[in-house]
Amino acid sequence: MSTGDGEAGSPIKHERGLLRVLGMAFALAVGIGNTIGGGILRTPGEIAALLPNVTLFMAVWVFGGFNALLGATVYSELGAMIPRAGGMYVFAQRALGGYAGFFVGYTQWIQTCSAAAALAVLIGEYSGALVPGTAGHAGAIAFAVLAALFALQLVGVRWGARMQMATTLAKALALGGLVVAAFVMPHAAAAPDTAVAMPHGMALPVALVLALQGVIFTYNGYYAVIAFGEELRDPGREIPQSMFRGLLLIIAVYLLLNAAFLWVLPITRMAHLPFVGGAVAQALFGPRGDLIIRGIVMVSVLGTINSILLSQPRSLLAMARDRLFLRQALIVNAGGTPVAGLLLSTLVAGLFLLSGTFRALLAITATLMVVNYLLMYVSLIVLRRREPEAPRPYRAWGYPWTTGIGLLITVVFLAGVARSDPHDALIALLVLLASYPLYRGVRMLRRREAP
C-alpha cells in the first residue's frame, strides 16, 4: 500500500473487512442527506441581511452551486481513482504525504463529531414542542439520538444505509411539499421592511464574501460518498454519477426553496429572521406551521447525524491502516461496521455534548474545513502530474481550467474567512502549526508497536 511519504509503514493486518454491499441508492442518499439539513431553512435570513436585493440574493446561491460542481469534478476523479475507505484522508495522504493526511483526517473527524453534537442538541430542543413531556430535556434527548444511531449502525452497514435512505427520502418529500405549498397556498402578504439598506462601495464586496461563506457552508457535504469507496459495488461508476446527480438535486432544492421563501416573504423581512423556514411555514399553515417545520428540521438533521456516524469510522479505519490512529479502529464486525471507530466517534460527540464546546469548535474548524478543500484541489493536481498513467474511471471535466478556477475560489474564500473572523482564523492557524509535532509524536509511538 502506498503511504505517500514512505513513513506510514505497512498496514496492520486485520481479519474482517468492509462489505461491498452498497449501491447507487445509498450513494445518492448519503450525499444528499449529509448536505441538506437545517441550514437551508436558517441561512437565507443571514444572506438576505447581507444582500437585501433579490437578484444578488439568488445569484450567490447559484454561484454556490457552481462552486460545488467544480469541487464535485475533483472529488469524483479522486474517489473513482482511489476507491478506499477514508475519503479526504486517503487522497491527501497519497498525494501529499503522511502529515497532510494526518491533518485532514483529524480535523475532519473533530469537526464532524462536533457537528453531530450540535445537530443532536437541535433535535433535543425541537422535540419539546412535538412530544409532550420532553421539554427541558434537550441534552438527554440528544444523548438518546446518538445512542440509538450507534445501536442501529452497530448491527451492520446495511441498517445504517437503510436509515440514510429513509431519512433522505423523507426530507426530500417534506421540503418539496413546502415548496409546492408556498406557491399554491394562499397566504397573507407580509409588509416589506425598508430598514435594511443595500451595502455600497467597499461594503458591497465584503458583504458578498460573507454571504458566500454562508452559502458555501450550506452546500458542504455533497461528497460524503467518497468515504465508502470499498463498500460500493461499482465505485468507479457510482461515485461520480451519484455525486453529480445528488448535487444537481441539492442545487435545485436550494434554488426552489429560496424562490419559495421570496414568494411568501419580502427579502427585507427575511433579513430580520433567524429562521426563515419557520416564518414561511407559519405564514402558510398558521399556528401549525411551527410544528411542521420543526418536524422537517428534525428529520433533516437526523439524516445528517446518521451520515456522520457512518462515514467517520471509515476515516479512522484508514488512518489506523497507516499507523496514524489506534489499531482498534481496524476492528470490523460481521455486519461490516468498524466497531471501535463508531464507538469512538459517538463518544467524542457525546463529550462535546457534555462540555458544551461544540459551537465554538465549529466556528474554528470552519476555517480548517476550507483548508481541507484547498488540499483536495492540490491533491488532484499532484496526482495528475505524478501518476499520469493511473487508472481513472472518471476524469475531472475541463481539467486543468475547472480545477484552477475552483482552487482560486477556495483561496479567495479562505482569505475572506480569515478577514471576517480573524480570531477563529488565528486559532485555526495555531492548530495547523501545532499539528505537525503532534503528527511526529504519533508516528514515533506507533513505530514502537509490533506489526
C-alpha positions in Angstrom: 0.0 0.0 0.0 1.3 3.4 -0.9 1.9 5.7 2.0 2.7 8.9 0.2 5.9 9.8 2.0 7.2 6.4 2.9 6.7 7.0 6.6 3.4 5.5 7.4 4.6 1.9 7.4 2.9 -1.3 6.3 -0.7 -1.8 7.1 -1.7 -3.7 10.2 -3.4 -7.0 9.4 -7.0 -7.5 10.4 -9.3 -10.4 10.0 -12.5 -8.8 8.7 -13.0 -6.2 6.0 -15.7 -3.8 4.9 -18.6 -5.3 3.0 -19.1 -4.4 -0.7 -22.9 -4.2 -0.3 -23.8 -0.6 -1.1 -25.3 0.7 -4.3 -26.4 3.8 -6.2 -29.4 4.4 -3.9 -27.2 4.7 -0.8 -24.6 6.7 -2.7 -27.3 9.3 -3.6 -28.8 9.3 -0.1 -25.6 9.8 1.8 -24.5 12.8 -0.3 -28.0 14.5 -0.2 -28.6 13.6 3.4 -25.2 14.8 4.6 -25.7 18.2 2.8 -29.4 19.2 3.3 -30.0 19.8 6.9 -31.5 22.7 8.9 -29.0 25.2 7.4 -31.1 25.9 4.3 -34.0 26.9 6.5 -31.9 29.3 8.5 -29.1 30.6 6.3 -31.3 32.5 3.8 -32.1 35.0 6.6 -28.4 35.7 7.1 -27.8 36.1 3.4 -30.8 38.4 3.0 -29.5 40.7 5.8 -26.1 41.0 4.0 -27.6 41.3 0.5 -31.2 42.7 0.6 -31.5 42.5 -3.2 -33.4 39.7 -4.9 -31.0 39.4 -7.8 -27.9 39.3 -5.8 -29.5 37.1 -3.2 -30.3 34.4 -5.8 -27.0 35.0 -7.6 -24.9 33.9 -4.6 -27.0 30.7 -4.3 -26.4 30.0 -8.0 -22.7 30.7 -7.6 -22.5 28.4 -4.6 -24.0 25.6 -6.7 -21.5 26.3 -9.5 -18.6 26.2 -7.0 -19.9 22.9 -5.6 -20.0 21.5 -9.1 -16.3 22.4 -9.6 -15.5 20.6 -6.4 -17.5 17.6 -7.5 -15.3 17.1 -10.5 -12.3 16.9 -8.2 -13.9 14.6 -5.6 -15.3 12.4 -8.3 -12.0 11.8 -10.0 -10.2 11.2 -6.7 -12.9 8.9 -5.4 -13.2 6.8 -8.5 -9.4 6.6 -8.8 -8.8 5.6 -5.2 -12.0 3.8 -4.1 -10.9 3.2 -0.5 -12.5 3.9 2.9 -11.5 7.2 4.4 -12.2 9.8 1.7 -10.3 13.0 2.1 -7.7 11.4 4.3 -6.8 8.8 1.7 -6.5 11.4 -1.1 -4.3 13.8 0.9 -2.1 11.0 2.2 -1.4 9.5 -1.2 -0.8 12.8 -3.0 0.8 15.0 -0.3 2.2 12.6 2.3 1.6 11.4 5.8 1.4 14.7 7.5 -1.2 16.2 5.1 -3.3 13.1 5.5 -2.9 13.3 9.3 -4.0 16.9 9.3 -7.0 16.3 7.0 -8.1 13.1 8.8 -8.1 14.5 12.3 -9.5 18.0 11.6 -12.4 16.4 9.6 -13.1 13.9 12.3 -13.2 16.5 15.1 -15.2 18.9 13.0 -17.8 16.3 12.1 -18.1 14.9 15.6 -18.7 18.4 17.0 -21.3 19.0 14.2 -23.1 15.7 15.2 -23.3 17.0 18.8 -24.7 20.4 17.7 -27.3 18.7 15.5 -28.3 16.2 18.2 -28.9 19.2 20.6 -31.1 20.8 17.9 -33.2 17.7 17.8 -33.5 17.8 21.6 -34.5 21.4 21.6 -37.1 21.0 18.8 -38.7 17.8 20.2 -40.2 19.7 23.2 -42.9 21.2 21.0 -43.7 17.9 19.2 -43.6 15.4 22.1 -45.2 16.4 25.3 -43.1 15.8 28.4 -39.8 16.2 26.6 -39.5 20.0 27.0 -36.5 20.9 29.1 -34.7 17.6 28.4 -32.8 18.6 25.2 -29.5 17.2 26.5 -30.9 13.8 27.4 -32.7 13.5 24.1 -29.5 14.4 22.2 -27.7 11.6 24.0 -30.6 9.3 23.2 -30.4 10.1 19.5 -26.7 9.4 19.4 -27.1 6.1 21.3 -30.0 5.0 19.0 -28.0 5.7 15.9 -25.0 4.0 17.4 -27.0 0.8 18.2 -28.6 0.8 14.7 -25.2 1.0 12.9 -23.6 -1.5 15.2 -26.0 -4.1 13.8 -24.4 -3.6 10.3 -23.8 -1.2 7.5 -27.0 -2.3 5.7 -29.1 -0.9 8.6 -27.2 2.3 8.6 -27.7 2.6 4.9 -31.4 1.9 5.2 -31.8 4.7 7.8 -29.9 7.1 5.5 -32.1 6.3 2.5 -35.3 6.6 4.6 -34.4 10.0 6.2 -33.2 11.4 2.9 -36.4 10.4 1.1 -38.5 11.9 4.0 -36.6 15.2 3.9 -36.8 15.5 0.1 -40.5 14.9 0.2 -41.0 17.3 3.1 -39.0 20.1 1.5 -40.6 19.5 -1.8 -44.0 19.8 -0.2 -43.0 23.1 1.4 -42.0 24.5 -2.0 -45.3 23.4 -3.5 -47.3 24.8 -0.6 -45.5 28.2 -0.9 -46.5 28.6 -4.5 -50.1 27.2 -4.4 -51.5 28.0 -0.9 -53.0 31.4 -0.2 -51.2 33.5 2.4 -51.3 37.0 3.8 -48.9 39.4 2.1 -46.2 40.4 4.5 -45.3 44.1 4.6 -41.8 44.8 3.5 -39.3 46.3 6.0 -37.4 49.2 4.5 -34.9 49.4 7.4 -32.4 47.1 5.6 -30.2 49.1 3.3 -28.2 47.7 0.4 -24.4 48.0 1.0 -22.5 50.3 -1.3 -18.8 51.0 -2.1 -16.3 48.7 -0.4 -19.0 47.4 1.9 -20.6 45.5 -1.1 -17.7 43.1 -1.9 -17.3 42.4 1.9 -21.0 41.6 2.1 -20.7 39.3 -1.0 -17.8 37.4 0.6 -19.6 37.0 3.9 -22.8 35.9 2.0 -20.8 33.3 0.0 -19.3 31.9 3.2 -22.8 31.0 4.5 -23.9 29.6 1.1 -20.7 27.5 0.6 -21.0 26.1 4.1 -24.7 25.2 3.4 -23.6 23.3 0.2 -20.9 21.4 2.2 -21.2 17.6 2.4 -22.3 16.6 -1.1 -19.1 14.5 -1.4 -19.9 12.1 1.5 -19.9 9.1 -0.7 -16.1 9.1 -1.1 -15.8 7.6 2.4 -17.5 4.4 1.2 -15.3 3.5 -1.8 -14.6 0.0 -0.6 -18.2 -0.7 0.1 -19.8 0.4 -3.2 -20.4 -2.4 -5.7 -19.1 -0.3 -8.6 -17.3 2.7 -7.2 -15.8 3.9 -10.5 -19.3 4.5 -11.8 -21.3 5.1 -8.7 -19.1 7.7 -7.0 -19.2 10.3 -9.9 -22.7 9.5 -11.0 -24.2 9.7 -7.6 -22.2 12.8 -6.7 -23.3 14.8 -9.7 -26.9 13.6 -9.6 -27.2 14.3 -5.9 -25.6 17.7 -6.2 -27.9 18.8 -9.1 -30.8 17.8 -6.9 -29.4 19.7 -4.0 -28.9 22.8 -6.1 -32.5 22.5 -7.4 -33.9 22.2 -3.9 -31.9 25.2 -2.6 -32.9 27.4 -5.5 -36.6 26.4 -5.3 -36.7 26.8 -1.6 -35.2 30.3 -1.8 -37.6 31.2 -4.6 -40.5 30.0 -2.4 -39.3 32.0 0.6 -39.1 35.1 -1.6 -42.6 34.4 -2.9 -44.0 34.3 0.6 -41.9 37.0 2.3 -40.2 40.2 1.1 -36.5 40.0 1.2 -36.2 42.8 3.6 -38.5 41.0 6.0 -36.4 37.8 5.6 -33.4 39.8 6.7 -34.7 40.1 10.2 -35.5 36.5 10.7 -33.1 34.0 12.3 -35.2 31.1 10.9 -36.8 31.9 7.6 -38.2 28.4 7.1 -40.3 28.7 10.3 -41.7 32.1 9.4 -42.7 30.8 5.9 -44.3 27.7 7.4 -46.3 29.9 9.9 -47.4 32.2 7.1 -48.7 29.2 5.1 -50.1 26.9 7.8 -50.8 29.3 10.7 -50.0 28.0 14.3 -49.4 24.5 12.9 -46.5 25.8 10.8 -44.1 25.8 13.7 -44.8 22.1 14.4 -44.5 21.2 10.7 -41.1 23.0 10.2 -39.8 21.5 13.5 -40.6 18.1 12.2 -38.9 18.8 8.9 -35.8 20.0 10.6 -35.6 17.0 13.0 -35.8 14.5 10.1 -33.3 16.5 8.1 -30.7 16.7 10.8 -31.3 13.1 11.9 -30.1 12.0 8.4 -27.1 14.3 8.7 -26.1 12.8 12.1 -26.5 9.3 10.7 -24.2 10.1 7.7 -21.6 11.4 10.1 -21.6 8.3 12.2 -21.5 6.2 9.1 -18.6 8.0 7.4 -16.2 8.9 10.3 -15.4 5.3 11.4 -14.2 4.7 7.9 -11.8 7.6 8.1 -10.4 6.3 11.4 -10.0 2.8 9.9 -8.0 4.3 7.0 -5.7 6.2 9.4 -5.3 3.1 11.6 -4.1 1.1 8.5 -1.3 3.7 8.1 -0.5 3.6 11.8 -1.8 7.1 12.4 -4.6 6.0 14.8 -5.3 3.3 17.3 -5.1 -0.2 15.9 -8.5 -0.9 17.5 -10.1 1.2 14.7 -9.3 -1.7 12.4 -11.9 -3.9 14.0 -14.9 -4.5 11.7 -17.8 -6.7 12.8 -19.7 -9.3 10.8 -22.2 -6.6 9.7 -19.4 -4.5 8.1 -19.3 -1.8 10.8 -15.9 -0.5 12.1 -16.9 -1.1 15.7 -14.2 0.8 17.6 -14.3 3.7 15.1 -18.1 4.0 15.5 -17.8 3.8 19.3 -15.0 6.5 19.4 -16.9 8.8 17.1 -20.1 8.5 19.2 -18.2 9.0 22.4 -16.4 12.1 21.1 -19.7 13.6 20.0 -21.1 12.8 23.5 -18.1 14.5 25.1 -18.9 17.6 23.1 -22.4 17.5 24.4 -21.2 17.3 28.0 -18.7 20.1 27.6 -20.9 22.4 25.5 -17.9 23.5 23.5 -19.1 22.3 20.1 -20.4 25.7 19.0 -17.1 27.4 19.5 -15.3 24.5 17.9 -17.5 24.6 14.8 -16.5 28.2 14.2 -12.8 27.4 14.4 -13.0 24.2 12.3 -14.9 26.1 9.6 -11.6 27.6 8.6 -9.9 24.3 8.7 -12.6 22.9 6.5 -11.7 25.4 3.8 -8.0 24.4 4.1 -9.1 20.8 3.5 -10.9 21.9 0.4 -7.7 23.5 -0.9 -5.7 20.4 -0.2 -8.2 18.3 -2.3 -7.6 20.6 -5.3 -3.9 20.4 -4.8 -4.0 16.6 -4.4 -5.7 16.2 -7.8 -3.1 18.4 -9.5 -0.2 16.5 -7.8 -1.6 13.0 -8.8 -2.3 14.1 -12.3 1.4 15.0 -12.7 2.9 12.2 -10.6 0.7 9.3 -11.7 -0.5 10.2 -15.2 -1.0 6.6 -16.2 -3.0 5.5 -13.1 -6.5 4.2 -14.0 -9.1 6.9 -13.8 -12.7 5.7 -14.3 -13.7 9.4 -14.3 -11.6 12.3 -15.3 -12.4 15.8 -14.0 -14.2 17.7 -16.7 -12.4 20.7 -18.0 -9.1 20.0 -16.3 -7.0 22.0 -15.6 -9.2 25.0 -16.1 -12.1 24.0 -13.9 -9.7 22.8 -11.2 -7.7 26.0 -11.4 -10.9 28.1 -11.1 -12.1 26.0 -8.1 -8.7 26.4 -6.4 -8.7 30.1 -6.9 -12.2 30.4 -5.5 -11.1 28.4 -2.5 -8.0 30.6 -1.9 -10.2 33.8 -2.1 -12.8 32.2 0.1 -10.1 31.3 2.7 -8.8 34.8 2.7 -12.4 36.1 3.2 -12.9 33.8 6.1 -9.7 35.0 7.7 -10.7 38.6 7.2 -14.2 38.2 8.5 -13.3 36.2 11.6 -9.6 36.8 12.4 -9.8 35.5 15.9 -11.0 32.0 14.9 -8.8 32.1 11.9 -5.7 32.7 14.1 -6.7 29.8 16.3 -7.1 27.6 13.3 -3.6 28.6 12.1 -2.2 27.7 15.5 -3.9 24.3 15.3 -2.3 23.8 11.9 1.2 24.7 13.3 0.7 22.5 16.4 -0.5 19.5 14.4 3.0 18.8 12.9 4.8 18.0 16.2 1.7 16.0 17.2 2.0 14.1 13.9 5.6 13.3 14.6 4.8 12.2 18.1 2.1 9.8 16.9 4.5 8.4 14.3 7.1 7.7 16.9 4.7 6.0 19.3 3.2 3.8 16.5 6.7 2.7 15.3 7.3 1.1 18.6 4.4 -1.2 18.3 4.8 -4.7 16.9 3.3 -5.1 13.4 
